[in-house]
Amino acid sequence: MEDAPLVVWMSGGPGCSSLLAAMMENGPCKVSRNENGEAVADPSLYAWNEKANVLWVDQPAGVGFSYDENVEGDTSMFSYDQVATNMIAFLHRWEERFPSSHNGELFIFAESFGGHYAPAVGRRVFDSQQAGKSVPGLTLKGIGVGNGLTNPTIQYRYASEFAYRNTYGIKAVNKTTYEKMNAALPECEEKIRKCNEDENEESNGCIDAFVFCNQALQMPYMASGRNIYDVRDTGNYQDDLAAVTEFVNSDKVKGALDAREQPFTACNMNVYVRFLFDWMKVRGELAQKAPSKNRRRQQQVTEIFCP
């Protein structure tokens, strides 16, 4: 639609494919299992592409079907500052190939860990426009974040309230656990503060903040069995992810997407772990790359949070 804006969508994780959003949330079709247990796609009633031209982008390299033959061992791209750099390059290439794919208006959207991505990409596009180096033919009109991790200092402060004193009256944890979570909050906030002030790439401060805050303030809720997105529900979305993975890995779909032969994975845990140094950052300019000497620490985190 030449008269519609261009919307760039980035899923979070970090490390999860934006095809998940395209096939579970706001895309033209919704994947589910039929009565025979097969993964099938049906038209969605809530497709964003009814009003806009939407790009569901897999990034950084290694997420979904995206790849870079030279990425192995390169940790420099695993910060949302570098995501912004790469997305600017992507938009330039897109505009070169598809200049008639929009009306000139650009919107940046993301979810979850994309609360890091969307502000960083949006700011980079804005700064480029101010410097007269914007992507030709595109003008930033807005950014949006859904369920996003944007400011850990503020958001982790309310983890215990969500678990024990939410507006639904559901107590996912008991009072003793609630009090322990509150008692851990000052130390969590202090670790987040140190993470954001520390410019030493060799420091483990940001990983320490991630491990401590998640163990103290997120794991108690997760242990309750309550859905992490909806306290009223139990269970998770693992089967939904499995259905999308099965559907996308079919020869028909991979052929339509012109995807290479590698299997599609909904979420790349290697990318996830490499972004943990970025998790507790509040501002893009403070984003750090993951130093290679900390791989042992990354493995410890994987064992804790990615069983």
N, C-alpha and C positions, 0 to 999 in steps of 0.2 A: 504494500500500500504506500504509494509515493506521498500521500497526503497525511500520513501518520508518523508520529515520533519514533525514534529508535530507543529501545530500552535494553540496556545491558544488565543481565542477571548473573550474579555470582553466588553459588552456594558456599556454605562454610565448611565446618568439620573441625579444624582445617583438613583438607584432603578429600572432601566429598564432591562427587561429580554434580554439575548443574543439571545433568539429565534427570537427576532425582526430582528436582523441582519441576522440570518439564513434564515428567510423567507421573508425579504424585500430587503436585500442588497447583501450579498456575499455567501449565502448558495446554496444548490443544487436545491432549488425550490423557486419560487416567488409567494406569495399569493396575490390574487386580487379578485375582484368581477366579476362574469360572467354577461351575459345579464339579468339573472333573479335575480340579486342582491345577489347571494349566494357566500360565500367565498370558493374559489378553489385554488389549487396549480398547477402551471405549471413549467416545467424544466427551470432553469435559464441559460442564456447564459454567465453569468459572475461568475460561481461558483468557489470559491477558492479550493474546494475539488477535482477539476480536477488536481491540481498540488501538493496538500498537504493534510495531514490528519488533519482536523480542529476540535477543541473542542470549542463549543460555551457554555461558562460556565455562569450559573446564580449564582451570588454572590453579596453581602453577603447573609446570611440566610434571607429568607423572600422575595427574589426577584424571580419572575417567579415561578417555581415549587420547588425551594430550600427552605429548612426549618430547623429549630432547635427547638425542643420541649422546650428547656430551654432559648431561646433567649429573651423572653418577659421581658422587663425591663433592659436588659443588654445593656448598651450603649458603652461598651468598644470596640466592633467590628466595630463601625462606624467611622473609620478613614482609610485612605488608607495605613497607616502603618500596621494596623491590617489585612487589605485585603491581603497585601503581606505575612504576616505570615500564613494566612489560605490557600493561594494559594500554598505555598510551601508544606504544609501538603497534599493538594489535589494532587499535582504532585507526591509526594511519593506514595500515594495510587494508583494513576493511573498506575504508573510504575510497582507496585507490581502485578496488575491485568492484564495489557495489555503491557507487555514488547516488544511485536513484532509489536506494532502499529505505528512504525516510524523507521527512519534510524539513530536515535541518535541525530538529530539536533532539537533544540527547538527555536521557535520564539514566542514572546509575542506581541500581538496586542490589541488595544483598541480604542474606539472612545469617543468623547464628554467628559463627566466627567471622562472617562477612561484615559484622559490625566493625571490624578492623579494615576490611577491604574497601567498602563503599566510601567512607569518609576520606581515606587516603587517595583513592582513585579520583573522587570528585574534586578534592583539593588540587591534585596535580593537573587535572583538566582546567580548573579555574585559573590556576597560576599560569598555565600555558596561554590561556586566552588573554590574561592581563599583560603577558610579555609579548603578545603578538605572534605567538608560535602555536596557536591552536590547531586542532585537526581541521583541515579545510572542509567547509561545508557543514560542520557540526557546531552547535552552540549549546553548552550545558544549561539545562533548564531546572534541574533538581536532582537530589539524591534521596534515597529512602532505605531504611533498615528495618527488617522484621525480626523480632526475637533475637536481637543482636547483642554480642559482647562488645561493648564500647568503652566502658569505664569500670574496670574490675573493683576499684576502691569503693565505688558506690554500690555496685550490683551484689558483691559478695556480702555486703553489710545486711542484706535482707534475706539471706538464705535461710536463716533460722525462722524468721517470721513466716516465710512461705511454707516451711515445713510444719509449723506448729500453730500459727495464728493467722492463717489465711482466711479470706472472706467466706469461704465455703464451710468453715468450721471443721475441716478435716485435719486430724492430727496424724501426720505421717510418721512422726517420732514422738516418744514420750517426753514428759516434762524434764526428766533427768538429762536426756540427750539434748533437749532444747537448751538447757542451761549450760551444758558443756560446749555447745556450739557458740553460744554467746560469749563464754569465757575465752574461747579461742580467737574471737574476732579481733581484739587489739593486736595480737601478734601477727595475724594475717595481714591486717592493714599496714603494719610496720614493714613487713616483708615486701608488700607491693610497693610501698614508698621507696624502699631501698633499691628494688628492681628498677624503678623508673629513674632513679638518680644515678645509678651505676652505669658508667660508660665503658667499663672494662669488659671487652668481649670474652675474656678468659674466666670471668666470674660465674659462679653457679647460682648467684642470687635470684635470678628470675625463675630458674628451675626449682629452687627451694621454695619460693613463693607459690609456685604452681602446685607442688606436691603437698605442702602444708595446708594451704587454703582448701584444696579439693578434698583432701582426706578429712579435714576437720569440719568443713561446711557443706560439702556436696555429697560425700559418700554416705553419711547417715540417711539422707533422703533417698538416695538410690537403693540403699539396702532395704528400704520399706516396701519395694516392689511397685510403688506408685509411678505412673507415667511421668517422665521428666518434663513433658510439655503441658500436661493437663493433670493436675492433682486429683481431679475427680475420677480419673481412670486408672486402671492397672495394666501392667504389661508394657510392651514397647513396640517399635516399628520394624523389628528385625524381619518379619515375614514380608512386610511391604518392600523392604530393601531387596530381599531375596527374589521377590516376584519381578521387580524391575531389572535386576541383574540377569535373571533367566530370559526375560523378554528381549533385552538389548543384545544379549549374546547369541540370539538366533541368527542364522545366516541371512534371513530376509531383512532384518533390521540393520545388521552391520553392513550389508550391501547397500541399503538405502542411504546410510550415513557415510558411505565410502570410508569406513573405518578399517584400519589395518588389522592384521590377524590376531594381535594380542587379545587375550580375554579382557572383557570389561569388568572392572571392580568398582562397586559403588563408592567405597571409601578407601583411600590409600593410607594405611597406617604408618608407612615410612614418612610420607609427607606430614602426617599428623604430628609425629614425634619431633620432626625437625622444626616445627613451628612453635614448640613449647617455650622456647626462649622469647617468643613474641607475645605469648598469651596474656601476661599481666601488664603489658605496655598500654599506656593511655594515649600517647601522642605518636604519630607516625614518624616524626623526626628522631624519636628515640629508639626506633626499631633496631634490633641487633640481629646479626646473623648467628647461627648456631656454631660455635667453635668446634672443630673436629676433635679436639682432645677430650670433649665431653661426651663422646659416644657411649662410654660405659654408663654414665648417668642417664642418658637417653634410654638405654636398655632397661635400667631399673624402673623408670617411669612407665615404659611399655608394659612391663610385667605387672605393675600395680593397676593400671587403668585400662589395659587392653588385653584381658585374659583370653 
